[in-house]
Amino acid sequence: MTRFLGIDLSEGVRRRHLLAYFAAAFISSSYAGALAMLQPGLLHVMAIDPGEQAMLTGYLSAMQEIILIVLLGVMGALADRYGRRPVYIFGLLTTALGFTLYPFADSITELVLYRIIIAFGSAAMIGMMVTVIADYSQNSTRGKANGLQGLIATFGAFLPPLLGALPKVFVDQGFDELAAQQLTFATAGTLGVIGAFIVAIGLAPHVGKVAHAAHESILTMLAHGARASKDPGIALSYGAAFISRGDLAVTGAFLSLWLVQFGTGVMGLQPSEAMFQLAVPRVLMVVSGAMVGALAMGYLSDKVSRVRAVTFASGLAAVVYLSMFLVDDPTAPWVMALLGVMGIAEISAFVSSQALVGERAPAKRRGAIIGLFGVSGAVGILIGTAGGGWLFANYRPSAPFVLFGFLNGIVFLWSLRVRAA
């Protein structure tokens, strides 16, 4: 047995394979928040009415999540049949293509078309990012493995704020606002090409490919994955995926939008200035908190039961997100500290849910089960973005956060029941 970075590696996995996976996960996770960071500035440049931006943001995100709901399980089943590597490569390249095309949209219709391309790529990319780490680690150190993966994902989350600063850099160099957006999105697209190359040459070629899957239809594989939810732990992991992905989606979709609108509407800033001065440092505060939370929850998940880890994470997230009800001015100094704790809560829910499903999912059905785990997460993102967009536009910007405070509380109570069973 090979041990590397505190992780007991599965048979056939070498140190170089794990390092290649972490490099791919870094790029994959950077895409998770990139649109949320870049899209508000693009919508302003497209001269879309500020009153419509929240609803459009929610609509585009909801559409993407509906596609993920349909495709995540299918991508997982395909990965069980053909292996993780080809599915991961497809996901990264397709996502890169969608990002490159996105700022060339001349209408909302074209935005929708390019968002569909991104959604197809994301279904493969996100599913494989979660599945591969479950393949590569043995159960004794699965918490640490997911903690390190969460840390890598957190480092990846530093890229969107850096990308968010690029439009101002390009404008300062003499480009107009639209050209600055196009160059920024093209830079984001390049990341996916690099990631696909890393996956092609670096991932283990055979780990995660299940021989018997070649004789089963995709529907049969998905049906077996669905029946696995009779296990209370797997069912709870689906619920934890719902809230953890929803937490990340709400923060990603609406924190930057709130700050950009506050900066342009209240403080009189230009969109690129509001992004640079207000959104970037506060998103970085969330990311900094997530760095701490990833390592802490990875360690905790190997020291206590995985269900107990979910209890802690969902309870903390409930308190933090409900506290956003108190925020009227998102630039107030005390909000910075709250955002740091929010980062800890977000990543704790993310890491604990992955550790739980990785522990409970049998290896021969892992791709399909984690695909359905991803479907549950996509539903959480759908509720967070579509419902959150409506709440943001019709009530107050903090309303989407408060909604997920209540939902985290429900999963907290659910986990207590599973622990008592």
C-alpha positions as CSV (number, residue, x, y, z in Angstrom):
1,M,0.0,0.0,0.0
2,T,1.3,3.5,-1.0
3,R,0.9,6.3,1.5
4,F,1.3,9.9,0.2
5,L,0.4,13.2,1.7
6,G,-1.2,11.3,4.6
7,I,-3.5,9.4,2.2
8,D,-3.6,5.6,1.9
9,L,-3.8,5.2,-1.9
10,S,-5.9,2.6,-3.6
11,E,-4.3,-0.3,-5.5
12,G,-2.9,0.8,-8.8
13,V,-2.7,4.5,-7.9
14,R,0.7,6.1,-7.7
15,R,1.9,9.4,-6.3
16,R,2.0,11.0,-9.8
17,H,-1.6,10.1,-10.4
18,L,-2.8,11.8,-7.2
19,L,-0.7,14.9,-8.1
20,A,-2.2,15.0,-11.6
21,Y,-5.7,14.7,-10.1
22,F,-5.1,17.6,-7.7
23,A,-3.8,19.7,-10.6
24,A,-7.0,18.9,-12.6
25,A,-9.2,19.5,-9.5
26,F,-7.6,22.9,-9.1
27,I,-8.6,23.9,-12.6
28,S,-12.1,22.2,-12.3
29,S,-12.9,24.0,-9.1
30,S,-11.8,27.4,-10.5
31,Y,-14.6,27.0,-13.1
32,A,-17.2,26.5,-10.3
33,G,-17.1,30.2,-9.3
34,A,-15.7,31.8,-12.5
35,L,-19.1,32.6,-14.1
36,A,-20.5,34.0,-10.9
37,M,-17.5,36.3,-10.7
38,L,-17.3,37.3,-14.4
39,Q,-20.9,37.4,-15.5
40,P,-22.1,40.6,-13.5
41,G,-19.5,42.7,-15.4
42,L,-20.4,41.2,-18.7
43,L,-24.2,41.8,-18.1
44,H,-23.4,45.5,-17.5
45,V,-21.3,45.7,-20.6
46,M,-24.2,44.1,-22.6
47,A,-26.4,47.0,-21.2
48,I,-28.9,44.7,-19.6
49,D,-31.1,46.6,-17.1
50,P,-29.9,46.3,-13.5
51,G,-33.3,45.3,-12.4
52,E,-33.3,42.3,-14.7
53,Q,-29.8,41.1,-13.9
54,A,-30.6,39.1,-10.8
55,M,-33.5,37.3,-12.5
56,L,-31.3,36.6,-15.6
57,T,-28.5,35.4,-13.3
58,G,-30.9,33.0,-11.6
59,Y,-32.4,31.8,-14.8
60,L,-29.1,31.0,-16.5
61,S,-27.9,29.2,-13.4
62,A,-31.1,27.3,-13.1
63,M,-31.0,26.2,-16.7
64,Q,-27.5,24.9,-16.2
65,E,-28.5,23.0,-13.1
66,I,-31.4,21.4,-14.8
67,I,-29.0,20.1,-17.5
68,L,-26.7,18.9,-14.7
69,I,-29.6,17.1,-13.0
70,V,-30.3,15.2,-16.3
71,L,-26.7,14.5,-17.1
72,L,-24.7,13.9,-13.9
73,G,-25.9,10.4,-13.3
74,V,-25.4,9.6,-17.0
75,M,-21.8,10.8,-16.8
76,G,-21.2,8.8,-13.7
77,A,-22.5,5.6,-15.4
78,L,-20.4,6.3,-18.5
79,A,-17.4,6.7,-16.3
80,D,-18.2,3.3,-14.7
81,R,-18.2,1.8,-18.2
82,Y,-15.4,3.6,-20.0
83,G,-13.3,5.0,-17.2
84,R,-12.9,8.3,-15.5
85,R,-10.2,9.8,-17.8
86,P,-12.1,10.2,-21.2
87,V,-15.2,11.6,-19.4
88,Y,-13.0,14.1,-17.5
89,I,-11.2,15.2,-20.7
90,F,-14.6,15.8,-22.4
91,G,-15.8,17.8,-19.5
92,L,-12.8,20.1,-19.4
93,L,-12.6,20.8,-23.1
94,T,-16.3,21.4,-23.5
95,T,-16.3,23.8,-20.5
96,A,-13.4,25.7,-22.0
97,L,-15.2,26.1,-25.3
98,G,-18.3,27.5,-23.6
99,F,-16.3,30.0,-21.7
100,T,-14.4,31.2,-24.7
101,L,-17.6,31.8,-26.6
102,Y,-19.6,33.4,-23.8
103,P,-18.6,37.1,-24.1
104,F,-19.2,37.0,-27.8
105,A,-23.0,36.7,-27.2
106,D,-25.0,39.5,-28.8
107,S,-28.3,38.6,-27.1
108,I,-29.7,36.7,-24.2
109,T,-30.5,33.8,-26.6
110,E,-26.8,33.4,-27.4
111,L,-26.0,33.6,-23.7
112,V,-28.4,30.7,-23.2
113,L,-26.8,28.7,-26.0
114,Y,-23.2,29.1,-24.7
115,R,-24.4,28.4,-21.2
116,I,-25.8,25.1,-22.4
117,I,-22.3,24.2,-23.8
118,I,-20.8,25.0,-20.4
119,A,-23.4,22.9,-18.6
120,F,-22.6,19.8,-20.7
121,G,-19.0,20.1,-19.9
122,S,-19.6,20.8,-16.2
123,A,-21.7,17.7,-15.8
124,A,-18.7,15.6,-16.8
125,M,-16.1,17.7,-15.1
126,I,-17.8,18.0,-11.7
127,G,-18.8,14.4,-11.5
128,M,-15.3,13.2,-12.2
129,M,-13.7,15.6,-9.7
130,V,-15.7,14.0,-6.9
131,T,-15.5,10.4,-8.2
132,V,-11.8,10.2,-8.8
133,I,-10.8,11.2,-5.3
134,A,-13.1,8.5,-3.9
135,D,-11.4,6.0,-6.3
136,Y,-7.9,7.0,-5.3
137,S,-8.2,6.9,-1.5
138,Q,-8.8,4.1,1.0
139,N,-11.6,4.5,3.6
140,S,-9.1,4.9,6.5
141,T,-8.0,8.3,5.2
142,R,-10.9,9.3,3.0
143,G,-11.6,12.3,5.2
144,K,-8.0,13.6,4.7
145,A,-8.3,12.9,1.0
146,N,-11.5,14.9,0.7
147,G,-10.0,17.6,3.0
148,L,-7.0,18.0,0.7
149,Q,-9.3,18.0,-2.3
150,G,-11.3,20.7,-0.6
151,L,-8.1,22.7,0.0
152,I,-7.1,22.3,-3.6
153,A,-10.7,23.4,-4.6
154,T,-10.3,26.4,-2.3
155,F,-7.0,27.4,-4.0
156,G,-8.9,27.0,-7.3
157,A,-11.5,29.5,-5.9
158,F,-8.7,32.1,-5.8
159,L,-8.6,32.1,-9.6
160,P,-12.1,33.6,-10.2
161,P,-11.3,36.8,-8.2
162,L,-8.0,37.1,-10.1
163,L,-10.0,36.7,-13.4
164,G,-12.4,39.2,-12.0
165,A,-9.6,41.7,-11.8
166,L,-8.5,41.2,-15.4
167,P,-11.1,43.4,-17.1
168,K,-9.8,46.5,-15.3
169,V,-6.2,45.5,-16.2
170,F,-7.2,45.2,-19.9
171,V,-9.2,48.5,-19.8
172,D,-6.2,50.2,-18.2
173,Q,-4.1,48.9,-21.2
174,G,-6.4,50.6,-23.6
175,F,-9.0,47.9,-24.5
176,D,-12.7,48.8,-24.4
177,E,-15.0,47.2,-21.9
178,L,-16.3,44.5,-24.3
179,A,-12.8,43.5,-25.5
180,A,-11.6,43.3,-21.9
181,Q,-14.4,40.9,-21.2
182,Q,-13.6,38.8,-24.2
183,L,-9.9,38.5,-23.3
184,T,-10.8,37.6,-19.7
185,F,-13.1,34.8,-20.8
186,A,-10.6,33.5,-23.3
187,T,-8.1,33.3,-20.5
188,A,-10.5,31.2,-18.5
189,G,-11.1,29.0,-21.5
190,T,-7.3,28.3,-21.7
191,L,-7.4,26.8,-18.2
192,G,-9.7,23.9,-19.4
193,V,-7.4,23.0,-22.3
194,I,-4.5,22.8,-19.8
195,G,-6.6,20.7,-17.5
196,A,-7.6,18.3,-20.2
197,F,-3.9,17.8,-21.1
198,I,-3.0,17.0,-17.5
199,V,-5.8,14.5,-17.2
200,A,-4.8,12.8,-20.5
201,I,-1.3,12.2,-19.5
202,G,-1.5,12.0,-15.7
203,L,-4.6,10.1,-14.4
204,A,-4.4,6.4,-13.8
205,P,-5.8,4.7,-16.9
206,H,-7.7,1.8,-15.4
207,V,-8.8,2.8,-11.8
208,G,-12.5,3.3,-11.6
209,K,-13.4,1.4,-14.7
210,V,-15.8,-1.5,-13.8
211,A,-15.6,-4.5,-16.0
212,H,-19.1,-5.7,-15.5
213,A,-20.5,-2.3,-16.5
214,A,-19.9,-3.1,-20.1
215,H,-22.8,-5.6,-20.0
216,E,-25.3,-3.2,-18.4
217,S,-27.4,-0.5,-19.9
218,I,-27.0,3.1,-18.6
219,L,-30.5,3.0,-17.2
220,T,-29.8,-0.3,-15.3
221,M,-26.7,1.3,-13.8
222,L,-28.6,4.4,-12.7
223,A,-31.4,2.2,-11.2
224,H,-28.8,0.4,-9.0
225,G,-27.4,3.8,-8.0
226,A,-30.9,5.0,-7.0
227,R,-31.6,1.9,-4.9
228,A,-28.5,2.6,-2.9
229,S,-30.3,5.5,-1.2
230,K,-32.0,2.9,1.0
231,D,-28.8,3.1,3.0
232,P,-29.5,6.0,5.6
233,G,-26.0,7.2,5.2
234,I,-26.1,7.5,1.5
235,A,-29.5,9.2,1.7
236,L,-28.0,11.7,4.2
237,S,-25.1,12.2,1.9
238,Y,-27.5,13.2,-0.9
239,G,-29.1,15.7,1.5
240,A,-25.7,17.0,2.5
241,A,-24.8,17.4,-1.1
242,F,-28.0,19.4,-1.6
243,I,-27.2,22.0,1.0
244,S,-23.4,22.1,0.5
245,R,-23.7,22.8,-3.2
246,G,-26.5,25.2,-2.6
247,D,-24.4,27.1,-0.1
248,L,-21.6,27.5,-2.6
249,A,-24.0,28.5,-5.3
250,V,-25.8,31.1,-3.3
251,T,-22.5,32.7,-2.2
252,G,-21.0,32.5,-5.7
253,A,-24.1,33.7,-7.6
254,F,-25.2,36.5,-5.3
255,L,-22.4,37.8,-3.2
256,S,-20.6,39.4,-6.2
257,L,-23.8,40.6,-7.7
258,W,-24.9,42.2,-4.4
259,L,-21.5,44.0,-4.1
260,V,-21.4,45.1,-7.8
261,Q,-25.0,46.5,-7.6
262,F,-24.2,48.2,-4.3
263,G,-21.0,49.7,-5.7
264,T,-22.6,51.0,-8.9
265,G,-26.0,52.0,-7.4
266,V,-25.0,53.4,-4.0
267,M,-21.3,54.3,-4.3
268,G,-21.3,55.5,-7.9
269,L,-18.5,53.1,-9.1
270,Q,-18.0,51.7,-12.6
271,P,-18.7,47.9,-12.9
272,S,-15.0,47.1,-13.2
273,E,-14.2,49.3,-10.2
274,A,-17.0,47.7,-8.1
275,M,-15.7,44.3,-9.0
276,F,-12.1,45.2,-8.1
277,Q,-12.7,47.2,-5.0
278,L,-15.6,45.5,-3.4
279,A,-16.3,42.0,-4.8
280,V,-12.7,40.7,-5.2
281,P,-11.5,41.3,-1.6
282,R,-14.7,39.9,0.0
283,V,-14.7,36.8,-2.2
284,L,-11.1,36.3,-1.2
285,M,-12.2,36.5,2.5
286,V,-14.6,33.6,1.9
287,V,-12.0,31.7,0.1
288,S,-9.5,32.2,2.9
289,G,-12.0,30.8,5.4
290,A,-12.5,27.8,3.2
291,M,-8.8,27.1,3.3
292,V,-8.9,26.7,7.0
293,G,-12.2,24.7,6.9
294,A,-11.0,22.2,4.3
295,L,-8.1,21.0,6.4
296,A,-10.0,21.1,9.7
297,M,-13.0,19.1,8.4
298,G,-10.7,16.6,6.5
299,Y,-9.0,15.9,9.8
300,L,-12.2,15.8,11.8
301,S,-13.9,13.4,9.3
302,D,-11.3,10.8,10.0
303,K,-11.5,11.2,13.8
304,V,-15.3,11.1,14.2
305,S,-18.0,9.3,12.3
306,R,-18.7,10.8,8.9
307,V,-22.3,11.4,10.0
308,R,-21.2,13.4,13.0
309,A,-19.0,15.5,10.7
310,V,-22.1,16.3,8.6
311,T,-23.8,17.3,11.8
312,F,-21.1,19.8,12.7
313,A,-20.9,21.2,9.2
314,S,-24.6,21.7,8.6
315,G,-25.1,23.2,12.1
316,L,-22.4,25.8,11.5
317,A,-23.7,26.6,8.1
318,A,-27.2,27.1,9.4
319,V,-26.0,29.7,12.0
320,V,-23.8,31.6,9.5
321,Y,-26.3,31.8,6.7
322,L,-29.2,32.8,8.9
323,S,-26.9,35.6,10.3
324,M,-26.9,37.2,6.8
325,F,-30.4,38.5,7.6
326,L,-28.7,41.1,9.7
327,V,-26.6,42.5,6.8
328,D,-27.9,45.7,5.2
329,D,-24.5,47.1,4.0
330,P,-22.3,44.3,2.5
331,T,-19.3,46.6,2.7
332,A,-19.5,47.0,6.5
333,P,-16.3,46.0,8.3
334,W,-17.9,43.3,10.5
335,V,-19.3,41.5,7.5
336,M,-15.8,40.6,6.5
337,A,-15.5,38.4,9.6
338,L,-18.8,36.8,8.9
339,L,-17.7,36.0,5.3
340,G,-14.6,34.3,6.7
341,V,-16.7,32.0,8.8
342,M,-19.0,31.5,5.9
343,G,-16.0,30.1,4.0
344,I,-15.3,27.6,6.8
345,A,-18.9,26.5,6.9
346,E,-19.2,26.1,3.1
347,I,-16.2,23.9,2.7
348,S,-16.9,21.9,5.8
349,A,-20.3,20.9,4.4
350,F,-18.6,20.1,1.0
351,V,-15.9,18.0,2.5
352,S,-18.0,16.1,5.0
353,S,-20.7,15.2,2.4
354,Q,-18.1,13.8,0.0
355,A,-16.4,11.8,2.7
356,L,-19.7,10.3,3.7
357,V,-20.7,9.2,0.2
358,G,-17.3,7.9,-0.6
359,E,-17.4,5.8,2.5
360,R,-20.9,4.4,1.9
361,A,-20.8,3.9,-1.9
362,P,-19.7,0.4,-3.0
363,A,-16.8,0.5,-5.5
364,K,-18.6,-1.3,-8.3
365,R,-21.4,1.3,-8.3
366,R,-19.4,4.4,-7.2
367,G,-19.6,6.3,-10.5
368,A,-23.4,6.0,-10.7
369,I,-24.0,6.7,-7.0
370,I,-21.7,9.7,-6.9
371,G,-23.4,10.8,-10.1
372,L,-26.7,10.8,-8.3
373,F,-25.0,12.5,-5.3
374,G,-24.1,15.2,-7.9
375,V,-27.7,15.3,-9.0
376,S,-28.8,16.1,-5.5
377,G,-26.1,18.8,-5.4
378,A,-27.4,20.2,-8.7
379,V,-30.9,20.4,-7.3
380,G,-29.5,22.4,-4.4
381,I,-27.8,24.7,-6.8
382,L,-31.0,25.0,-8.8
383,I,-33.0,26.0,-5.7
384,G,-30.3,28.3,-4.6
385,T,-29.9,30.1,-7.9
386,A,-33.4,30.1,-9.3
387,G,-35.2,30.6,-6.0
388,G,-32.4,32.8,-4.8
389,G,-32.6,35.0,-7.8
390,W,-36.3,35.6,-7.3
391,L,-35.8,36.3,-3.6
392,F,-32.9,38.6,-4.3
393,A,-34.9,40.6,-6.8
394,N,-38.2,40.7,-4.9
395,Y,-37.3,40.8,-1.2
396,R,-33.7,41.7,-0.3
397,P,-30.2,40.6,-1.3
398,S,-29.7,38.6,1.9
399,A,-32.8,36.5,1.3
400,P,-31.1,33.7,-0.7
401,F,-28.6,33.2,2.2
402,V,-31.3,33.1,4.8
403,L,-33.2,30.4,2.8
404,F,-30.2,28.1,2.9
405,G,-29.7,28.9,6.6
406,F,-33.1,27.2,7.1
407,L,-32.3,24.3,4.8
408,N,-29.0,23.6,6.5
409,G,-30.9,23.5,9.8
410,I,-33.1,20.7,8.3
411,V,-30.1,18.6,7.3
412,F,-28.6,19.2,10.8
413,L,-31.7,17.7,12.4
414,W,-31.7,14.9,9.8
415,S,-28.1,14.0,10.6
416,L,-29.0,13.8,14.4
417,R,-31.7,11.3,13.5
418,V,-29.3,9.1,11.4
419,R,-26.8,9.2,14.3
420,A,-29.5,8.0,16.7
421,A,-30.7,5.2,14.5
